[in-house]
Amino acid sequence: MNDEEKGLPWYACEGRDLDVINSSRVRLSRNLANFPFPEFFHGDDAFRVQTLVFDSFSQLQSREEDLHFHAVETSTLEKNSRELLEERGALKALPKVLRTEVLPETGLVMTLDGCSSTTVNNRDHVRISGFKSGLSVRECFDLCSRIDRGLQKSLQFAASWDFGFLTACLKDAGSGMKLSARIHIPGSLRTGKLSVITEIASKAKLKLSPAFSLISQGSVAGNFFVLESTSCLNGTELSQIADFEATCVLIAETERKILKEFAENKRTLIRNSVIRAYSIARFSLLISFKEAVDIISDIKTGLNLGLLSGIENSMLCGLLFRVQPAHLSYLLESGDFSFEEDIRADKRAMIDRLRALILQEAFEKISLGNL
């Protein structure tokens, strides 16, 4: 029985090269023929497009017995529900102040297992995303492609022989496919060799950016980055996927080598960061989101260097989602928790307390015997 059959969410499942490549994502952008791009909608265009897309998903579900979708108008989502979906990557985070040129999507269609989400009228009429743990770009594409082919049985997408699929953003035209992966590169960052990874990404025409920019405060929280493609125009979908995965493998091999050399030359520094992270997690009463990301990174580093045991990379990657604010806020609203009297009126403190408890439970079987 695999992880998905056990009912684990996709982000907590095992995956290839999980020590460095935490997760993969593929997004396909499509637009309906005979409708303007969302930015140029007028009248009831948005409603008509959404109705057509929702109906197409309903038809797809009736044809494919193993595909189950849930569709929702995003305007009906409560604030915390939307933020939770943003944390999972199903929705794009909205700017604090909405501008006329940055319009929110109108609809969302998700598979019940959360491995795929499709936004409606978010710059493009349809954006199909697939998520998997580890280096699983091809698997993500297969899922998105299956949904794409299913929708095309009832929808006509705008395309041309010269440009491929037509999209609101020129760099997305062609395959309409964007590839990305969340990577963990503590060795490259702590040794000052991030430029080595940046150069590898640049040669492959990929962009590297901090994964948790909102909490980084000028630094890189937890040594986590997002690697993503910048153009859909060159090559077929399969060639783009092959090139992207080859770059991910090269980055993983390079990071392992750098981290191993760093651990051999600076063993005390590595041991100290692992012990401190474990101690803070095990004995703190309140832990902030940034602290949690840093702790997970250090424990992950210790695990990958063989300095500790009793936990798996899949659990650590899953914790990156479980300790996020909206997820914890949802747990507070849906669960029955007993907190210390002095923090019961402080939601932020209760979230920090719950985050600490989750880390303590996750780390209770860790052994530092190899330190």
Buried (B, 14 or more C-beta within 10 A) or exposed (E): EEBBEEEBBBBBBBBBBBBBBBBBBBBBBBBBEEBBBBEEBEEEBBBEBBEBBBEBBEBBBEEEEEBEBEBBBBEEBEEBBBBBBBBBBBBBEBEEEEEEEEBBBBBBBBBEEBBBBBBBBBBBBBBBBBBBBBBBBBBBBBBBBBBBEBBEEBBEBBBEEEEBBBBBEEEBBBBBBBBBBBBBBBBBBBBEBBEBBBEBBEEBEBBBEBBBEEBBEEEBBBBBBBBBBEBBEEBEBEEBBBBBBEBBBBBBEBBBEBBEEBBEEBEEEBBEBBBEBBEBBBEBEBBBBBBBBBBBBBBBBBBBBEBBBEBEBBBBBBBBBBBBBBBBBBBBEEEEEEBEEEBEEEBEBBBBBBBBBBBBEBBEEBEBEEB
